[in-house]
Amino acid sequence: YALMGNPLDPAVVFPAIALLNVLRAPLLFLPNVLVSLAQAKASINRLEDFLCADEVSPPPEKKALQHRKYFDEGADIYASGATFSWDRSLSSHQTVGPILSGVSLKIPRGDLCVVVGQTGSGKSTLLCGLLNEAFLMSGYCAIRPGTKVAFVDQSAFIFNASLRDNILFGEEYDEQKYKRALHVTALEKDLALLPAGDETEIGSRGVNLSGGQRQRVSLARAVYSDADVYLFDDPLSAVDASVGAHIFKECIVGDLKDKTRVFVTNQLHYLNSSHVNQICFLKNGEVAEHGTYDELMAKGSTVASLVRSHVASDAPEETSSSASIETDGKGETKPEETESAMTQSGDGHLTAVEKRETGRVRLRDYALYVSAFGGPLVGVLLVSLMTLAQAFNIGSTYWLSIWSSQVIQPDPGSGFYLSGYALLGALSVVVAGLASISLAFAGITASRTMHYKMLLHVLGAPMAWFDGTPTGRLINRFNADIDKIDSTLMQAIQGLLRQFLNLAGILILIITGVPLFILPMLASGYFYYVAQDYYRKSSVDLRRLEAIVRSPLYNHFTETLDGLVTLRAYGQVWRAQKLNQEMVDLNALVSFANLCANRWLSTRLELMSIGLVFCVTLLSVVGGKRLDPAFAGLMLSYALQLTTSLTWVVRTFTDMESQMSAVERIGEYSSSTGVPQEEPPETKRHLQSVKRSWPRQGQIVLNNVTMRYRADLPPVLSGISFTAQKGEKIGICGRTGAGKSSLVNVLFRLTPLDIGSVVIDDVDTNNVALRDVRSSINILPQEPLIFSGTFRNNLDPFAERGDEELWRALRVVGLDELVAAAGSGLDAAVAEGGSNLSVGQRQLLCLGRSLLRDTSILVLDEATSGVDIETDQRVQETLAKEFKDVTTLTIAHRINTIISYDKILVLDAGRVREFDTPSALLSDPNSIFSGLIDELGPTMAGKMRSIARGSHVDLTQVQASAVGTVQKQQEQRASGDEMSRREVVRRAYVDMRNAIVNNESVDWIEELHRSKTGKDEWKLQLRGMVEKLNRLSCSYLTSVDLEHSEDRVFRIASVNTGEDKTLAEAASASLRTRHAKVYDGQDYEEAGNLTHMASTVAQSPYGSTDERKLLPDVGADDEIDIVLDDAPLISTGDGVGKDGS
């Protein structure tokens, strides 16, 4: 304007400044608006993608009408050529799980269909397909329309409420039906262990329940729902055998016998139940076999071979379920006992009320934030930059007033004034920009620092703190509160500094021109303070309240996503929606109240600002001092900004204090007072340093360990003492509440000890850093931990292994083909929580991760509960081979996984009741371990006792043992130091023959009493013994050995018919010794035990008639079925019975 030759006078300059100042605020907010628009567009696109995604939908009406006749004929579930997928495009590599194809099923009303198959074969996908959770790509699959469905997921859905609410699941309370649900799911005893019975609060995902308890709560929910169709996804995998037998008998085929049931399981012994109507065998994503048990067994199917191979060693027979779950043997739980357990008066609250501060934000919270972005010096630098920028801004306007008033004489010309104005403006822009960038970096630094500090404290919190802290509360702190510090807090601080400095400059300018203005300014300042103080108290507390009510919303949202399939199956989505709407309304109510308070403040500030402008104008006209027109114009132009500045100072100050509530909340979780620490800083200074290779041996010693979870609770472990030597395999068993999981907590120092110590390789773990203790122990948990990422990330989180090692681990656990088929190999995606893998595959992936860790201690917590029988056997072989020199502690629900271990630790009521070898414990019929074995039923109990005593034969292992070479045998005989293995086997045969033929004592009857072998086991045991000795002897039939005449004594003598035959069969079964490891040619002492025992049997008389009644009922004409076609030593030559025995 000046360069075009126009004169600058006050009448032109100051109206222009006033108009430009009016534009300043919109231009200031324009970048924020543009950023917000970009964010809004991105959010709308994301919402659009979500809303346009495929939704769960019922089968098409047209197909439903076509297949309606099957439902009219009595079918509750019908599928015809159904193909399911988790990805409708069929081309995404995001899903590694199987595609189930060609499914055809018809399940009539009231039938029980058992679904079995290999790990990852599509069993869970089938159930999800029935629930319309998996995409139906072709064919038809549906449950009868209008049918009420109950679903028990393999990973039980438990939400944060009381145990009773988890079972009722929105239904009305019916006492009789409720008690029945508790009984058939064996939950009555568990109620007595909970502080407030069924009113005990259960944390999110059932954190304060065991895996078996969670599964049984889910089962009780299904029973209580009284549905028409029940879908069970391997619900008995997390419970022990006796409880599983009780649930199967009382619940699945008992209380629900008239319901339609689809029962997915990996436990094959349930197949031969008379209540099973159909069996569906899945393999490689297809229905490989389908029919009744008799049909599949008759045609020699894969199911038949699996049953014959594994069912004898799989689980209990159907025994008295009431006896199987009792700890005192007194029979079924009485109704009054159930009532007493339900109505215990203890404190069942788990989740503490979230703490909320009141009043002003404390100075220490401001100090925390200042220290987070660099300390006081950085704060002073930032304020100085902002002050300098504001000074240059006011200086440029003041320079215009000098220019317009022409106070400098002689007139230097427009160029001089323009240069001065441009310089001041440029300095203002540069310094203001530098201040803004510095503030932004300070805000980012503060956010990172506070996030890291909070994360460090949360990760250092004890497990008990997590149990009482809902997930939503943590998400709220790490999401909403951190977002405030990231996005809005520093903006509020910057706005406050800018407006405050602007206000200070305006006041100085006005008071310089009109000193009397200080009087109305002080008066209005008081009213401004009262208004902002009144508003600030409400605003800060409303912000705090808003953060508090947001936590349950996050928690509910997380729980709803976790249990979405269950909610849909039960038709409870509407209830989750209703609860969500109530929480959103509450959150919106608080936000609306805060917005109303903000409007209240704005109205009063605007009214007071108008009064101030009036005072400035009046005093500039009627004041005693005559003002220069240019200065008066400058003063009035800034007076117009005064109202805005005053309003924004108050609002930005209260907004900043409201945002500081986020710092306040994060500060709470960043201190040891807000979040207790497992390892407080003061204790770290006194910790013992250990070598990187510790522990090298893996010896574990527990000395008088006593532990409780809270000071007001009784001890869960009392006086625990035992020693696990290097490389020993220790099985840990006991009933519910015995303290098995608590023992693991002690080992990993998840819970502090009251008294006692845990010593690993002569080092007390209480004196070692937690990081060192936990990184030195390998664990395979019951619930596998899978990270969102890739197979590579999950196998090797710290990138310490090469691809060859990773592929080897996958081959060992049997996942190499799955990963190779995923397309990207090791870099194939794994979804959050491993949701695109079956539960069994997740467990195998965790096993692969453990194989890659080089530790001397391994802890297993029923790590293979979700895999099929063959996979479980392969995993057990892998563990035995890969961890043969590793000290192993195994918490077992299934006794067969630990029966061959070196020692068994039996816990009861938090105390060590028994600790010895399996055979030693089983030799005492009154031991707790014997009781646990007996609960498995006679067949399984006999099998377990056989394995424990060492006479059980795994034929494949014997055949593969490659007993030895002729040269080695000759060397052994020549040395004279040791009895040759050939001689060991020969003597065993001779003594066994003598025992069978002579049988002159009753000692063997006592042995039968101790062994408690079932009637059907005698032939199995005798056949195993003969097969074992025969294969060993055959391995020595070389040209050298045949020169010895004593080879003839290897042949088994025949036995007479009648009474002698019965006794011979029983006597042979009594030859189970402790670990008769003659096949490996090393344990001669144990082979001698076998010989000694056979000799003892041979010298014994018959026994009384009453004792003989204990023997199996074998008639005189019955055959002992031990014919071995491929065993030359018992198929030819002397001593072969006429019946081939």
NORVENSUL-V819885 format. One record per residue. N is the residue number from 1. RES is the residue in one letter. D_FIRST is the distance of its C-alpha to the first C-alpha in whole Angstrom. Layout:
# NORVENSUL-V819885
N/RES/D_FIRST
N/RES/D_FIRST
This chain:
# NORVENSUL-V819885
1/Y/0
2/A/4
3/L/6
4/M/5
5/G/7
6/N/6
7/P/8
8/L/8
9/D/12
10/P/14
11/A/14
12/V/10
13/V/10
14/F/14
15/P/14
16/A/11
17/I/13
18/A/16
19/L/15
20/L/14
21/N/18
22/V/19
23/L/18
24/R/20
25/A/23
26/P/23
27/L/22
28/L/24
29/F/27
30/L/26
31/P/28
32/N/31
33/V/31
34/L/31
35/V/34
36/S/35
37/L/35
38/A/37
39/Q/39
40/A/40
41/K/41
42/A/43
43/S/45
44/I/45
45/N/47
46/R/49
47/L/50
48/E/51
49/D/53
50/F/55
51/L/55
52/C/56
53/A/59
54/D/62
55/E/64
56/V/68
57/S/69
58/P/73
59/P/75
60/P/75
61/E/77
62/K/78
63/K/80
64/A/81
65/L/83
66/Q/84
67/H/85
68/R/86
69/K/90
70/Y/90
71/F/89
72/D/91
73/E/94
74/G/93
75/A/90
76/D/88
77/I/86
78/Y/86
79/A/84
80/S/85
81/G/83
82/A/80
83/T/78
84/F/75
85/S/72
86/W/69
87/D/67
88/R/67
89/S/66
90/L/69
91/S/66
92/S/64
93/H/66
94/Q/64
95/T/68
96/V/71
97/G/73
98/P/76
99/I/76
100/L/79
101/S/80
102/G/83
103/V/84
104/S/87
105/L/88
106/K/90
107/I/91
108/P/93
109/R/92
110/G/94
111/D/94
112/L/93
113/C/91
114/V/91
115/V/88
116/V/89
117/G/87
118/Q/86
119/T/83
120/G/80
121/S/82
122/G/80
123/K/82
124/S/79
125/T/77
126/L/80
127/L/79
128/C/76
129/G/76
130/L/79
131/L/76
132/N/73
133/E/71
134/A/72
135/F/71
136/L/74
137/M/73
138/S/77
139/G/80
140/Y/80
141/C/80
142/A/80
143/I/82
144/R/84
145/P/81
146/G/81
147/T/83
148/K/82
149/V/81
150/A/81
151/F/80
152/V/80
153/D/78
154/Q/79
155/S/76
156/A/77
157/F/74
158/I/74
159/F/71
160/N/71
161/A/73
162/S/77
163/L/79
164/R/81
165/D/77
166/N/77
167/I/80
168/L/80
169/F/77
170/G/76
171/E/79
172/E/81
173/Y/84
174/D/87
175/E/90
176/Q/92
177/K/90
178/Y/88
179/K/91
180/R/92
181/A/89
182/L/89
183/H/93
184/V/93
185/T/90
186/A/91
187/L/89
188/E/91
189/K/92
190/D/88
191/L/87
192/A/90
193/L/88
194/L/84
195/P/84
196/A/83
197/G/85
198/D/83
199/E/81
200/T/80
201/E/76
202/I/75
203/G/72
204/S/70
205/R/72
206/G/75
207/V/74
208/N/77
209/L/79
210/S/81
211/G/81
212/G/84
213/Q/83
214/R/80
215/Q/82
216/R/85
217/V/82
218/S/81
219/L/84
220/A/85
221/R/82
222/A/83
223/V/87
224/Y/85
225/S/83
226/D/86
227/A/85
228/D/87
229/V/85
230/Y/85
231/L/83
232/F/84
233/D/82
234/D/84
235/P/84
236/L/87
237/S/86
238/A/85
239/V/88
240/D/91
241/A/94
242/S/96
243/V/93
244/G/92
245/A/96
246/H/96
247/I/93
248/F/94
249/K/97
250/E/96
251/C/93
252/I/92
253/V/96
254/G/97
255/D/94
256/L/92
257/K/96
258/D/95
259/K/91
260/T/90
261/R/89
262/V/87
263/F/88
264/V/86
265/T/88
266/N/88
267/Q/92
268/L/94
269/H/97
270/Y/96
271/L/97
272/N/100
273/S/100
274/S/102
275/H/99
276/V/97
277/N/97
278/Q/95
279/I/93
280/C/90
281/F/90
282/L/87
283/K/86
284/N/83
285/G/81
286/E/84
287/V/87
288/A/90
289/E/93
290/H/93
291/G/96
292/T/99
293/Y/100
294/D/103
295/E/102
296/L/100
297/M/103
298/A/105
299/K/103
300/G/102
301/S/99
302/T/96
303/V/96
304/A/100
305/S/99
306/L/97
307/V/99
308/R/102
309/S/100
310/H/98
311/V/99
312/A/102
313/S/100
314/D/97
315/A/97
316/P/100
317/E/102
318/E/102
319/T/103
320/S/103
321/S/100
322/S/101
323/A/102
324/S/100
325/I/97
326/E/99
327/T/99
328/D/102
329/G/104
330/K/105
331/G/104
332/E/101
333/T/99
334/K/100
335/P/98
336/E/98
337/E/97
338/T/94
339/E/93
340/S/93
341/A/91
342/M/88
343/T/88
344/Q/88
345/S/86
346/G/84
347/D/80
348/G/79
349/H/75
350/L/74
351/T/70
352/A/69
353/V/66
354/E/62
355/K/61
356/R/58
357/E/57
358/T/56
359/G/54
360/R/51
361/V/50
362/R/52
363/L/51
364/R/53
365/D/51
366/Y/47
367/A/49
368/L/51
369/Y/47
370/V/46
371/S/49
372/A/48
373/F/45
374/G/46
375/G/47
376/P/45
377/L/44
378/V/42
379/G/41
380/V/39
381/L/37
382/L/36
383/V/35
384/S/34
385/L/31
386/M/30
387/T/30
388/L/28
389/A/25
390/Q/25
391/A/25
392/F/22
393/N/20
394/I/20
395/G/20
396/S/16
397/T/16
398/Y/18
399/W/16
400/L/13
401/S/15
402/I/16
403/W/13
404/S/13
405/S/16
406/Q/17
407/V/20
408/I/20
409/Q/22
410/P/22
411/D/18
412/P/17
413/G/14
414/S/11
415/G/12
416/F/15
417/Y/13
418/L/11
419/S/14
420/G/16
421/Y/13
422/A/14
423/L/18
424/L/18
425/G/16
426/A/19
427/L/22
428/S/21
429/V/21
430/V/24
431/V/26
432/A/26
433/G/27
434/L/30
435/A/31
436/S/31
437/I/33
438/S/35
439/L/36
440/A/36
441/F/39
442/A/40
443/G/41
444/I/42
445/T/45
446/A/46
447/S/46
448/R/48
449/T/50
450/M/51
451/H/52
452/Y/54
453/K/56
454/M/57
455/L/58
456/L/60
457/H/62
458/V/62
459/L/64
460/G/66
461/A/67
462/P/71
463/M/72
464/A/73
465/W/69
466/F/68
467/D/71
468/G/70
469/T/66
470/P/65
471/T/63
472/G/60
473/R/60
474/L/59
475/I/57
476/N/55
477/R/54
478/F/54
479/N/51
480/A/50
481/D/50
482/I/49
483/D/46
484/K/44
485/I/44
486/D/43
487/S/40
488/T/39
489/L/40
490/M/38
491/Q/35
492/A/36
493/I/37
494/Q/33
495/G/32
496/L/34
497/L/33
498/R/29
499/Q/29
500/F/32
501/L/30
502/N/27
503/L/29
504/A/30
505/G/27
506/I/26
507/L/29
508/I/29
509/L/26
510/I/27
511/I/31
512/T/29
513/G/28
514/V/31
515/P/34
516/L/36
517/F/34
518/I/36
519/L/39
520/P/37
521/M/36
522/L/40
523/A/41
524/S/39
525/G/39
526/Y/43
527/F/42
528/Y/40
529/Y/42
530/V/45
531/A/43
532/Q/42
533/D/46
534/Y/48
535/Y/45
536/R/46
537/K/49
538/S/50
539/S/47
540/V/48
541/D/52
542/L/51
543/R/49
544/R/52
545/L/54
546/E/52
547/A/53
548/I/57
549/V/57
550/R/55
551/S/58
552/P/61
553/L/59
554/Y/58
555/N/62
556/H/63
557/F/61
558/T/62
559/E/66
560/T/65
561/L/64
562/D/67
563/G/70
564/L/68
565/V/71
566/T/74
567/L/71
568/R/72
569/A/75
570/Y/76
571/G/74
572/Q/72
573/V/68
574/W/68
575/R/69
576/A/66
577/Q/64
578/K/64
579/L/64
580/N/61
581/Q/60
582/E/61
583/M/59
584/V/56
585/D/56
586/L/57
587/N/54
588/A/52
589/L/53
590/V/52
591/S/48
592/F/48
593/A/49
594/N/47
595/L/44
596/C/45
597/A/45
598/N/41
599/R/41
600/W/43
601/L/41
602/S/37
603/T/38
604/R/39
605/L/36
606/E/34
607/L/36
608/M/36
609/S/32
610/I/32
611/G/34
612/L/32
613/V/29
614/F/31
615/C/33
616/V/29
617/T/28
618/L/31
619/L/32
620/S/28
621/V/29
622/V/33
623/G/33
624/G/35
625/K/32
626/R/29
627/L/26
628/D/23
629/P/20
630/A/18
631/F/20
632/A/22
633/G/19
634/L/19
635/M/22
636/L/22
637/S/19
638/Y/22
639/A/25
640/L/23
641/Q/24
642/L/27
643/T/29
644/T/28
645/S/29
646/L/32
647/T/33
648/W/32
649/V/34
650/V/37
651/R/37
652/T/36
653/F/39
654/T/41
655/D/40
656/M/41
657/E/44
658/S/45
659/Q/44
660/M/46
661/S/49
662/A/49
663/V/49
664/E/52
665/R/54
666/I/54
667/G/55
668/E/58
669/Y/59
670/S/58
671/S/60
672/S/64
673/T/65
674/G/63
675/V/64
676/P/68
677/Q/68
678/E/71
679/E/71
680/P/69
681/P/68
682/E/70
683/T/73
684/K/71
685/R/72
686/H/76
687/L/76
688/Q/79
689/S/77
690/V/79
691/K/79
692/R/77
693/S/80
694/W/82
695/P/84
696/R/86
697/Q/89
698/G/88
699/Q/90
700/I/89
701/V/91
702/L/90
703/N/92
704/N/93
705/V/89
706/T/88
707/M/85
708/R/83
709/Y/80
710/R/79
711/A/81
712/D/82
713/L/84
714/P/87
715/P/87
716/V/87
717/L/89
718/S/92
719/G/93
720/I/92
721/S/94
722/F/95
723/T/94
724/A/93
725/Q/94
726/K/93
727/G/92
728/E/94
729/K/93
730/I/93
731/G/93
732/I/92
733/C/93
734/G/94
735/R/93
736/T/90
737/G/89
738/A/91
739/G/88
740/K/87
741/S/84
742/S/84
743/L/85
744/V/83
745/N/80
746/V/82
747/L/82
748/F/79
749/R/78
750/L/76
751/T/78
752/P/79
753/L/83
754/D/85
755/I/87
756/G/89
757/S/87
758/V/86
759/V/87
760/I/86
761/D/88
762/D/89
763/V/85
764/D/85
765/T/81
766/N/80
767/N/80
768/V/78
769/A/74
770/L/73
771/R/72
772/D/75
773/V/77
774/R/75
775/S/75
776/S/78
777/I/80
778/N/79
779/I/79
780/L/80
781/P/79
782/Q/80
783/E/76
784/P/75
785/L/71
786/I/69
787/F/66
788/S/63
789/G/62
790/T/65
791/F/69
792/R/68
793/N/66
794/N/69
795/L/71
796/D/70
797/P/67
798/F/66
799/A/67
800/E/70
801/R/72
802/G/72
803/D/72
804/E/76
805/E/77
806/L/75
807/W/77
808/R/80
809/A/79
810/L/78
811/R/81
812/V/83
813/V/82
814/G/82
815/L/79
816/D/78
817/E/79
818/L/76
819/V/73
820/A/74
821/A/74
822/A/71
823/G/69
824/S/67
825/G/70
826/L/69
827/D/65
828/A/66
829/A/64
830/V/66
831/A/65
832/E/64
833/G/67
834/G/69
835/S/69
836/N/69
837/L/73
838/S/76
839/V/77
840/G/80
841/Q/77
842/R/75
843/Q/78
844/L/79
845/L/76
846/C/76
847/L/79
848/G/78
849/R/75
850/S/78
851/L/80
852/L/77
853/R/77
854/D/80
855/T/81
856/S/85
857/I/84
858/L/84
859/V/84
860/L/84
861/D/83
862/E/85
863/A/83
864/T/84
865/S/85
866/G/83
867/V/84
868/D/87
869/I/91
870/E/91
871/T/87
872/D/88
873/Q/91
874/R/89
875/V/87
876/Q/90
877/E/91
878/T/88
879/L/88
880/A/91
881/K/91
882/E/87
883/F/88
884/K/91
885/D/91
886/V/88
887/T/89
888/T/88
889/L/88
890/T/88
891/I/88
892/A/90
893/H/90
894/R/92
895/I/95
896/N/96
897/T/93
898/I/95
899/I/98
900/S/99
901/Y/97
902/D/98
903/K/98
904/I/97
905/L/95
906/V/96
907/L/94
908/D/95
909/A/93
910/G/91
911/R/94
912/V/96
913/R/99
914/E/100
915/F/99
916/D/102
917/T/102
918/P/102
919/S/106
920/A/107
921/L/105
922/L/107
923/S/110
924/D/110
925/P/110
926/N/109
927/S/105
928/I/102
929/F/101
930/S/104
931/G/103
932/L/100
933/I/102
934/D/104
935/E/102
936/L/101
937/G/104
938/P/107
939/T/106
940/M/103
941/A/105
942/G/107
943/K/105
944/M/103
945/R/106
946/S/107
947/I/104
948/A/104
949/R/108
950/G/107
951/S/109
952/H/107
953/V/106
954/D/103
955/L/105
956/T/102
957/Q/101
958/V/105
959/Q/105
960/A/102
961/S/103
962/A/105
963/V/108
964/G/109
965/T/111
966/V/114
967/Q/114
968/K/112
969/Q/115
970/Q/118
971/E/116
972/Q/116
973/R/119
974/A/120
975/S/118
976/G/121
977/D/118
978/E/117
979/M/118
980/S/117
981/R/115
982/R/118
983/E/120
984/V/118
985/V/117
986/R/121
987/R/122
988/A/119
989/Y/121
990/V/125
991/D/124
992/M/122
993/R/125
994/N/127
995/A/125
996/I/125
997/V/129
998/N/130
999/N/128
1000/E/131
1001/S/128
1002/V/126
1003/D/124
1004/W/122
1005/I/122
1006/E/120
1007/E/117
1008/L/117
1009/H/116
1010/R/114
1011/S/112
1012/K/112
1013/T/111
1014/G/111
1015/K/114
1016/D/112
1017/E/111
1018/W/115
1019/K/115
1020/L/111
1021/Q/112
1022/L/115
1023/R/114
1024/G/111
1025/M/113
1026/V/116
1027/E/113
1028/K/111
1029/L/115
1030/N/115
1031/R/112
1032/L/113
1033/S/116
1034/C/115
1035/S/113
1036/Y/116
1037/L/118
1038/T/118
1039/S/121
1040/V/122
1041/D/122
1042/L/124
1043/E/127
1044/H/127
1045/S/129
1046/E/128
1047/D/125
1048/R/127
1049/V/126
1050/F/123
1051/R/124
1052/I/124
1053/A/127
1054/S/128
1055/V/128
1056/N/131
1057/T/130
1058/G/130
1059/E/130
1060/D/129
1061/K/126
1062/T/125
1063/L/125
1064/A/124
1065/E/121
1066/A/120
1067/A/121
1068/S/119
1069/A/116
1070/S/117
1071/L/116
1072/R/112
1073/T/112
1074/R/109
1075/H/107
1076/A/110
1077/K/108
1078/V/110
1079/Y/108
1080/D/106
1081/G/109
1082/Q/108
1083/D/109
1084/Y/113
1085/E/113
1086/E/112
1087/A/114
1088/G/117
1089/N/116
1090/L/116
1091/T/119
1092/H/120
1093/M/119
1094/A/121
1095/S/124
1096/T/124
1097/V/124
1098/A/127
1099/Q/129
1100/S/128
1101/P/131
1102/Y/130
1103/G/129
1104/S/130
1105/T/130
1106/D/127
1107/E/125
1108/R/125
1109/K/124
1110/L/121
1111/L/121
1112/P/119
1113/D/122
1114/V/123
1115/G/126
1116/A/129
1117/D/128
1118/D/124
1119/E/122
1120/I/120
1121/D/117
1122/I/117
1123/V/118
1124/L/116
1125/D/116
1126/D/114
1127/A/116
1128/P/119
1129/L/121
1130/I/121
1131/S/122
1132/T/125
1133/G/128
1134/D/130
1135/G/129
1136/V/127
1137/G/128
1138/K/129
1139/D/126
1140/G/124
1141/S/123
